[in-house]
Amino acid sequence: MIGIVAMAAAVTATCPAQQRGAPLQNVEIYDGPIADNAVLAPDATRRLNRTTVQVWRVEGVYRAGRSLNVRCGYAADRSVLAPVTRPVRECRLSRRAGVRTFHCS
């Protein structure tokens, strides 16, 4: 039980799998303010069993004195900003059977 609590505390940004009934479609990670439009590409994409995982290694953004901003894109052209409130090492987008999950830790 302690491991689960510690793991949950380590996650600093997340996109819920659904927002008002609309499924998560995509995620954009910005190096700095969204207005700068500096969208980061994933550093790695791999398939594990039937799950596709994209990984962004973002430690360097913080070492350079910048910050991250995340936009969660949902069906029906909805989007939500997910605050990254403290430095993180990486962000992950997982896709399995059409369901997407995203978090940074």
Backbone as a ProteinNet text record, in pm:
[ID]
protein_1_A
[PRIMARY]
MIGIVAMAAAVTATCPAQQRGAPLQNVEIYDGPIADNAVLAPDATRRLNRTTVQVWRVEGVYRAGRSLNVRCGYAADRSVLAPVTRPVRECRLSRRAGVRTFHCS
[TERTIARY]
81.2	0	85.2	195.6	282.8	339.9	377.2	430.6	331.4	205.1	102.4	87.8	88.3	76.4	197.9	318.1	439	438.2	392.8	389.1	289.4	174.8	74.5	127.2	203.1	257.1	362.8	429.7	536.5	481.9	357.8	298.6	259	313.5	286	192.7	176.2	83	19.2	-107.7	-177.2	-290.8	-324.2	-442.6	-539.9	-657.6	-755.2	-789.3	-819.9	-853.6	-979.4	-1065.2	-1185.7	-1207.8	-1264.5	-1300.7	-1443.8	-1535.3	-1677.9	-1729	-1688.9	-1734.8	-1656.5	-1566.6	-1487.2	-1353.1	-1311.9	-1186.5	-1063.7	-954.1	-826.6	-780.7	-748.1	-705.4	-555.6	-504.8	-363.6	-313	-182.1	-116.9	-8.8	1.2	109.5	186.6	318.4	405.2	485.6	477.7	543	664.7	772.6	893	873	825.9	796.1	648.5	614.4	473.2	410	283.2	212.1	215.5	211.5	213.8	340.7	450.7	574.9	567.6	469.1	444.7	565.7	643.8	760.1	716.2	647.9	596.1	710.6	723.9	828.5	780.9	869.2	841	883.3	819.7	861.3	1006	1076.6	1213.4	1214.4	1109.9	1103.7	958.6	935.5	805.3	832.1	761.9	781.3	648.8	645.3	525.5	560.1	483.2	499.3	369.7	375.7	255	157.7	43.1	-54	-63.5	37.2	37.6	147.7	113.6	212.3	243.3	371.2	414.3	505.9	473.6	560.1	618.7	749	818.4	888.7	869.8	941.4	1033.7	1162.6	1257.2	1277.7	1234.2	1224.6	1313.2	1403.8	1491.3	1567.8	1611.4	1690.8	1617.5	1487.5	1408.5	1430.2	1427.3	1444.9	1589.2	1684.7	1826.8	1857.2	1783.1	1802.6	1724.4	1656.3	1584.3	1445.6	1393.5	1260	1160.5	1037.1	933.5	849.9	767.4	678.9	534.8	462.9	318	260.9	148.1	86.9	-55.6	-89.8	-228.1	-282.1	-392.7	-459.3	-570.5	-565.7	-666.2	-768	-895.3	-1004	-1089.3	-1170.4	-1263.8	-1354	-1417.8	-1508.2	-1432.1	-1305.9	-1221.9	-1211.6	-1218.1	-1198.1	-1050.6	-999.8	-863.6	-858.2	-765.6	-749.3	-600.5	-564.8	-425.5	-401	-293.9	-256.2	-132.1	-143.3	-28	82.7	205	323.4	381.4	350.2	376.1	516.4	589.3	727.5	806.8	939.2	1020.9	993	991.3	970.6	1082.3	1099.5	1202.9	1149.5	1026.3	971.8	820.3	766.9	622.6	596.6	483.3	447.5	303.8	286	153.1	143.1	45.4	24	-108.3	-107.7	-227.9	-250	-365.3	-400	-548.7	-580	-719.8	-798.2	-735	-802.8	-811.5	-763.2	-766.9	-627.9	-622.9	-496.4	-487.3	-367.3	-340.5	-210.6	-201.1	-83.5	-49.7	82.2	128	274.4	313.6	452.5	494.1	616.8	667.1	816.8
-119.6	0	125.5	125.6	242.6	273	170	189.5	258	222.9	284.5	431.9	465.5	605.1	684	630.6	699.6	718.2	617.1	628.1	735.7	740.6	841.2	980.9	997.9	1129.2	1172.7	1077.9	1110.6	1162.3	1133.3	1179.4	1325.3	1411.7	1553.5	1609.9	1542	1588.8	1466.6	1476.8	1364.9	1416.6	1338.6	1365.4	1251.8	1279.7	1172.9	1103.3	974.7	897.9	952.6	1019.5	1082.6	1217.1	1308.2	1440.4	1468	1474.3	1495.2	1397.2	1271	1166.2	1153.5	1246.5	1240.7	1172.3	1073.6	1003.7	1087.7	1061.7	1126.5	1085.5	1182.8	1157.3	1180.6	1289.5	1321.6	1407.4	1420.1	1500	1582.4	1708.5	1795	1842.7	1826.2	1871.1	1988.5	2100.3	2224	2254.6	2288.9	2337.3	2486.6	2525.6	2665.7	2694.8	2823	2862.1	2806.6	2773.2	2720.2	2819.9	2948.3	3051.9	3046	2991.2	2978.2	2866	2777	2667.6	2574.5	2553.2	2463.8	2324.3	2252.5	2119.6	2018.5	1936.7	1835.5	1706.2	1644.1	1512.3	1405.6	1288.5	1182.6	1140.5	1102.7	1052.3	905.7	833.4	691.1	648.2	555.4	491.4	342.2	265.7	120.6	49.8	-71.5	-153.9	-266.6	-277.7	-382.8	-461.9	-586.2	-668.1	-594.9	-557.7	-485.1	-338	-288.4	-149.7	-72.1	42.2	133	240	263.3	360.4	462.8	589.9	698.9	763.6	794.6	851	979.7	1081.1	1207.9	1219.8	1232.6	1255.3	1405.9	1464.7	1610.7	1675.1	1599.5	1655.5	1777.5	1774.8	1883.8	2016.3	2011.8	2135.1	2211.6	2138.8	2202.2	2243.1	2161.7	2198.7	2328.8	2354.9	2476.8	2595.2	2573.7	2683	2710.1	2616.3	2633.8	2542.6	2541.4	2457.3	2391.5	2296.3	2223.8	2268.5	2260.3	2276.7	2164.1	2107.7	1994.8	2030.9	1996.6	2013.3	1873.6	1838.2	1709.5	1732.8	1662.1	1678.6	1566.1	1602.8	1505.3	1513	1409.9	1410.1	1532.2	1567.5	1682.8	1813.7	1816.8	1937.5	1999.5	1917.8	1967.4	1953.9	2049.4	2036.2	2092.8	2037.5	2075.5	2093.3	2198.2	2216.5	2139.2	2058.3	1981.8	2046.8	2105.6	2175.1	2078.7	2117.2	2044.7	2135.7	2103.6	2196.1	2186.7	2081.9	2069.8	1991.4	1999.4	1929.6	1778.9	1724.4	1581	1527.4	1396.1	1333	1293.7	1238.2	1191.4	1195	1192	1184.1	1063.8	995.7	874.9	878.8	842.7	823.4	676.4	605.8	463.7	448.3	357.8	331.5	180.8	136.9	-5.6	-18.5	-92.3	-116.3	14.1	116.7	243.9	335.3	290.5	372.7	431.6	563.2	632.4	681.5	669.6	724.5	802	908.2	995.1	1041.6	1045.6	1104.6	1142.8	1237.4	1278.6	1250.6	1207.5	1181.6	1203.1
0	0	0	73.2	78.7	-58.7	-135.4	-269.3	-361.5	-350.1	-433.6	-398.9	-271.9	-230.3	-278.2	-263.1	-307.2	-457.6	-530.9	-675.6	-718.7	-656.9	-691.4	-664	-557	-523.6	-624.6	-690.7	-785.1	-918.1	-951	-1076.2	-1060.1	-1147.8	-1131.9	-1238.5	-1349.4	-1452.4	-1515.5	-1544.5	-1606	-1692.9	-1792.9	-1873.4	-1845.2	-1793.8	-1772.5	-1904.7	-1898.9	-2019.7	-2087.3	-2009.3	-2064	-1997.9	-2074.3	-2023.2	-2067.9	-1973.4	-2002.7	-2108.6	-2095.4	-2185.8	-2315	-2344.4	-2467.1	-2438	-2520.1	-2495.5	-2532.1	-2461.1	-2490.3	-2629.6	-2714.2	-2851.5	-2871.3	-2812.6	-2831.4	-2716.5	-2712.4	-2609.2	-2676.3	-2639.4	-2685.6	-2563.8	-2569	-2460.6	-2514.4	-2444	-2487.6	-2401.4	-2467	-2399.8	-2381.1	-2263.2	-2235.3	-2253.7	-2265.9	-2279.2	-2407.1	-2400.1	-2516.7	-2631.7	-2600.4	-2704.9	-2790	-2735.1	-2812.1	-2914.9	-2901.8	-2995	-3012.6	-2907.9	-2912	-2866.8	-2956.1	-2924.6	-2934.4	-2830.7	-2827.7	-2893.4	-2969.1	-3026.7	-2926.2	-2929.9	-2837.9	-2865.4	-2759.1	-2773.3	-2813.8	-2779.7	-2812.6	-2826.4	-2918	-2933.9	-2943.1	-2860.9	-2866.4	-2841	-2885.6	-2868.1	-2772.5	-2664.2	-2565	-2561.3	-2604.6	-2617.7	-2709.1	-2661.5	-2744.5	-2706	-2634.8	-2589.3	-2660.3	-2714.8	-2773.8	-2670.7	-2647.1	-2547	-2612.1	-2593.6	-2636.9	-2512.5	-2516.6	-2401	-2441.2	-2359.5	-2373.1	-2252.1	-2274.6	-2164.2	-2155.9	-2047.1	-2040	-1934	-1875.6	-1771.6	-1820.7	-1946	-2002.1	-2008.3	-2019.3	-2021.5	-1891.2	-1780	-1649.5	-1625	-1672	-1657.4	-1731	-1838.9	-1917.4	-1858.7	-1744.6	-1679.9	-1736.3	-1815.7	-1873	-1800.6	-1846.4	-1785.2	-1893.9	-1852	-1943.6	-1926.9	-2036.2	-2035.6	-2119.9	-2077.8	-2146.9	-2185.7	-2309.4	-2356.5	-2387.5	-2323.8	-2345	-2446.7	-2558.5	-2662.9	-2660.3	-2658.8	-2652	-2777.8	-2797.6	-2909.9	-2898.2	-3006.9	-3012.9	-2992.7	-3033	-3027.7	-2888.8	-2787.2	-2650.7	-2616.4	-2542.6	-2491.6	-2349.9	-2272.8	-2133.5	-2108.5	-2035.8	-1997.4	-1868.7	-1869.2	-1750.3	-1692.1	-1575.8	-1519.6	-1478.8	-1510.4	-1463.1	-1355.5	-1231.4	-1121.8	-1063.2	-1099.1	-1051.4	-1155	-1150.7	-1251.3	-1254.2	-1374.8	-1396.4	-1484.7	-1483.7	-1567	-1702.8	-1703.7	-1830.6	-1830	-1952.2	-1972.4	-2061.6	-2038.5	-2112.4	-2160.6	-2287.1	-2344.3	-2382.1	-2325.3	-2354.8	-2427.6	-2525.8	-2604.5	-2608.3	-2562.5	-2568.1	-2596.5	-2699.9	-2738.8	-2752.2	-2806.9	-2829.5	-2709	-2594.5	-2473.7	-2451	-2434.1	-2413.1	-2269	-2212.2	-2079.6	-2086.8	-2007.8	-2012	-1871.2	-1840.8	-1715	-1726.1	-1644.3	-1630.2	-1486.1	-1469.4	-1334.4	-1330.1
[MASK]
+++++++++++++++++++++++++++++++++++++++++++++++++++++++++++++++++++++++++++++++++++++++++++++++++++++++++

